[in-house]
């Protein structure tokens, strides 16, 4: 006789409905961590924008759709603005610094000009020396007869004190480039030492520069001699007075900042 099969107790199925919200939560967390990682290379403005969008999404809002639906042109423009802000700040700071340095330079050169003018007045040299400050340089013009004998380039012994006085003033402003240039009139030179005015003017500039550089406080690398001969006249060579004005040595202290401020223009007009 066959035994009747025993029926095993009915097995109840485990409720797995919790897996659906769990998987959604894990997906959101994964998306969150990926988003946070990507934002580590973004700037503060982008971070705030993404945080706002993410917050709206998690709270059931439409923030993500609002941001992702942004017109590409608008998004590019916004990012461009965020990028330009520090560049504009840097540029403005640079402009402010240049303006401050130009103002400091103006004050330096005005101070040096005042010292030179006082020296000229005190020693009665107004007919042999003059100074002029403009937008490119402070120029000291010295008549040739204050420094040299006719047709010669050796600085007169009694004139060396002038070069020493100028060098002492220049040492207070060691950061400026200085050009010493020699000039002559257009009358051809005729002696055994020089074949033309160009050679004479170059030697005069160099000899005067060497006396300036006897002052060890001056940096020779900042100084340049130059001979222009008769080719840069400041007056007519048709008269004795004009030719005397053209025979000169110029010491030019060169500006580093070409300023267009009112103070410089006012000095130009005054000179």
Secondary structure, 3 states (H helix, E strand, C coil): CCCCCCCCCCCCCCCCCHHHHHHHHHHHHHHHHHHHHHHCCCCHHHHHHHHHHHHHHHCCCCHHHHHHCCCHHHHHHHHHHHHHHHHHHHHHHHHHHHHHHHHHHHHHHHHHHHHHHHHHHHCCCCCCEEEEECCCEEEEEEEHHHCCCCCCCCCCHHHHHHHHHHHHHHHHHCCCEEEEEEECCCCCCCCCCCCCHHHHHHHHHHHHHHHHCCCCCCCHHHEEEEECCCCCCCCCCCCHHHHHHHCEEEEEEECCCCCCCHHHHHHHHHC
